[in-house]
Amino acid sequence: MINRRHIRIKVMQSVYALLQSGNQDLKSEEKFLTNNINKLQELYILMLNLLVEIKNDATRIIKVSKKKHLATSTELNPSDKFIKNRIFIEIENNQSYLQFISDHKLKLWKENEEYVHLLRKAIEESDLYIDYMHSKADSLKEDAEFIEAIYSKIIATNDKLYSFLEDFHIGWVDDIPVVNTLLLKTVTELGKSKIFKVDNLFKDADDEAFVLDLFRKVVLNHQNFDKDIDLKTPNWDSDRIADLDLIIIKMALTEFMYFPSIPTKVSINEYLEIAKDYSTDKSSVFINGVLDKLLKDFVTQNKIAKIGRGLL
């Protein structure tokens, strides 16, 4: 579910927070990092739950309309195509989804129903909804394509929802794009009659161990790289180098030296992409230059021992 680039981003943020705060309690920061990553899975389930709650809200509106004293014929006999969308049904009856909701006592949308109402109205006023409701087609494929469309074009792009999620948990700012991709993939799979399961957050045990292993090694060894970096940046006062750039460089160097199974090219490419997203416009060029020089020196000095051919 979570890939290594996103793991690196989470670790980078925790290293930055630790160094900025001057906190010496490594265990408490490790706990915060682990919780921050676990929150990604919670957000994924909450966004699935949001779809179900939108359906439930539409169901409620239909029931209320039918009870009107002077209900119109349309209100008395409304179309139930939307609320019977097969994707909604598959999600709300999925046992692993229900178990996660129960175990984590997730009630976010029940306690913040205004966002459910807001999105339900936006969907019902859209051309996507009108076309879907008037379509004579009735298939799982059509249902999945409709959910994919309203999620990507209405739900995922709603500024009020985005702001709410950001305020609720600051770490979700970086998680939202990842979760959106995961959710759309889930809907696509459901549209192919595949049953989804709330799996482990990590691809495997190695990725899970990578989180704290990287964090610990960066924090415990980052000062050892200061002299090496100073020698390769003679025209730069250390105070002029952005703190985040230094952390990114040190994380890459940590992978060079302490993660023998990760090719140096992979580490460089990953951190350059992270720098483009999280640091200044010129940071990636600067970081690339420093890492290139240090890599050559480290190889010459036999400081890097990678397992396997071609990993340097």
N, C-alpha and C positions, 0 to 999 in steps of 0.2 A: 504493500500500500504506500509506504513512504520510501522514496528513493534516496540514494546517498547524497545527492546534491542538496536535498531539503534537510537531510541530517546535518550536513556541513553548515548550512545556514543557521540552523537552530544552535549548533555548537558555537559558531561565531558570535551569535548574539549573547549567549551565556558567558563566553570568555570576555566579551566587551563589557558586559554588565559587572562581572566580577572585578575586572581591572579598574573600571571607573569608580566603583564603590569602595575599593580597597578592602573588601570583605576577605577575611582569611579562612572562613568556614567553607571548605571545599565540599563537605558532605551536604550542607544545606543548598548549595548551588547545584550540586548534582541532582538533588531531589527536585529542585525547581525545573531543571532541564528535562528530566524524565517526565514530569507532570505536563510541561509545555508541549512535549511531543505527543503524549497520550491524548491531549486535548484535540489534536487533529482528528483522531478517530471519532471523538465525541461530536465534533462539528459535522463530520460526514453523516453520522446517524441522525443528528438534528436536522440536517437538510433533507434527508429522506422523510423524516417525521413531519417536516414542514409541508411536503407534498400531501401527505396523508391528512394533515390538519386543514389544508385548503379544501380538500375533497369533503371532509367532515363539515366544514363551514358551508359549503355549497349544499350539502344534504340538509343542514339545518334551515337554510333559506327556503328550500323547497317545501319542507314540512310547515314552516310558518306561513308561507303563501297559501297553502292548501286550506289553512284554517281561517283565512280572512272571511269576514262576513259577506263581503261583496266581491269575492274572488272571480277573476276572469276565467274564461275557458282554458286559456294558456296556463294560468296559475293552478287551476284544478287538475290539469293534465300536462304537466311539464315534461320535457325530455329528460331522461335520466342517463343520457349517453355519457356526459362528463363524469358523473359520480360512479358510473359503472366501468370507467376506464380500467382495463385489465392490469395496467401497471400499478395503479393505486391499490388494487385488490391484492396483487402479488406482494407488494411491500408490506401492507398492513397485516398480512397473514404470515409473514416470514418469521419463523421461530427464532432464528439467531438475532434478528432485528428486535423482536419483542423482548427477548432475554436481555439484550443490551440496555434497552429502555428501562426495564425493570431493575436490573442490577445497579444502574447508575442514577436511577430515580430522576430521569430527564422530564422536566415539565416546562421547559423554556417557552414553548409556544402557547401552552395553556395559560401561562402567567403573563404572556405578552400578546394577547389575541388581536390587538390592533394591527399587527403586521400581517397576520393571517387574513384579516378582513381586507386590508389594503391590497394585498397581492391577489386575492380572489376577485376583487372588483376589477383590478387591472387586467387580469386574464379574461374575464367575461366581457370587457369592453374592447378587447383586441380583435383584429381581423382573423388571427389564428383560431380563436375560439369560435367565432361566427362560422368560418369555413368548416371547421371540424364538426360543429353541431349540425350543419346542413348537409354534410357529406353522407352519401348513401352507403359508403364503404363501412365495413364492420369487421375489422381484423386486428389481431395482436400487433401486427406490423404498423398499422395506422395509429393505434393507440400509443405505441412506443415513440413513433416519430412526432406525434403531437406533444407528448410530455417532454421530449428532448427540445422541441421548439420553444415551448413556453418557459422551460427552465433557463435555456441559454439566452433567450431574447427578452424575457420579462422578469423572472426571479433573480437570476444572477447579475443582471444589470441595474437592479433597483438600488438607487443611492441611499434611500432611507434604511433599507435592510442592511446594506453594507456598513453604514455608520453605526447602526445598532449593534451589529456583531463585533465591530471594532471596539466599541465602548464596553461591551460585555466582557470581552477577553482580548487584550491587546495583541496576544500572540497569533490570533486568528487572521490578522492582516495578511500575513505571509501564507497562511494555510488555505484561504478561500480559493485561490486559483487551482491549487492542487485538489481540493475537495470537489470543486466544480467538475474538473476533468474525471475524477473517480466516479462521481455520481452519474454523469452522462454515460460513462462506460458501463455502469451497472444497468441503466435503463436500456442501453443497446443490447446487453446480454439478456435481459428479461424479454426484450422484443424478439429474441431468437429462442424463446422457451427454455432458457437456461435459468436454473435456480441459483440465486446469489446467497452467499454466506458471509457473515461478518467475520472475516478472518483475522489472524494475527496482524498487528500493525506493521510488522517488519517482514520483509521477504524471507529471511532466514535468520538463524541464530547469529551468524557472522555480522549481519547488519545491525542487529540489536546490541551486540557487544561493542560494535564500532562507535556507538554514541558516546558512552562514558569513557571508552579507551582513548578516543581522540581528544575529548575534553580534558581528561587528566594529563595526558602527555603534553598537550599544548600549555596548560597552566603550569605544570611542573618544570618545563624546559624552555619556556619562551624567553627568559632572560639570557639563556646561553647563546641565543642567536643575535643578541644586540651588537656584539663586536663584529660579527660576520657582515651584518647589514650595514654597519657604519663604514666598513672598509669598501663596500661597493656603492656607497652614496656619499663620496667625499665632499660633494658640493651642496649637500643637504644637511642642515641642522636637524637633529632628530625631532625637535619641537615643530618643525615645518612639515614633517610627514604626518599625514592624517592617521589618527589612532587606528581607524578601521583598516587602513592599508597595511599598517604594521602587523596587525593581527592576522590579516589574510596571508601576508608573506610568511609569518611564523607558522601558521597552520599548514601551509604547503611544505615548508621545511621540515616540520614534524612528520608529515607523511613521507617525505623523502627518506628520513633517517629511521623512523620507528615503525613503519608499516611496509614490510618487505614484499607483500603480495600486490601492492598498488603501484602500477607503472607511474613513473615520474611525469610522463606526458599527460596521463589522466589527471593527476593532481593539479598540474599547471592549468590545463584547460578548464577544469571545474572551478578553480579559484578565480580565473580571469573572467569567467561568465558571472560569478557571484559579484566580483568587483564592478562589473558593468551595471549591475542592478542595484547595488547598495552603496557604492562609493562615488567619487567625483568622475566627471567625464574623462579626465586624463589618467585616472588611477590604473586602469587595466594596462596601459602602455608602460607606465612607470613600474608596476608590479612585475610585468613580463620581463622587463629589462633586468631588474634585480634578481629575479629567480633564475633567469638564463645564466647570468654571471656566477651566481652561487652554486648552481647545479654543476657547472663545469669545474669549479674549484673542488666541490665535494667529491666528484668522481675522481679527479686527479689525486686527491688526498685519501682515497679509499674510505670515505666516510659513509658511503651508501652501499648497502648490500641487499640487492633485490633477489627474490626467489624466482627462477624461471628466466628464459631467454627473452631478450627484447624489452625488459621492463624498465630499463633506463631511458 
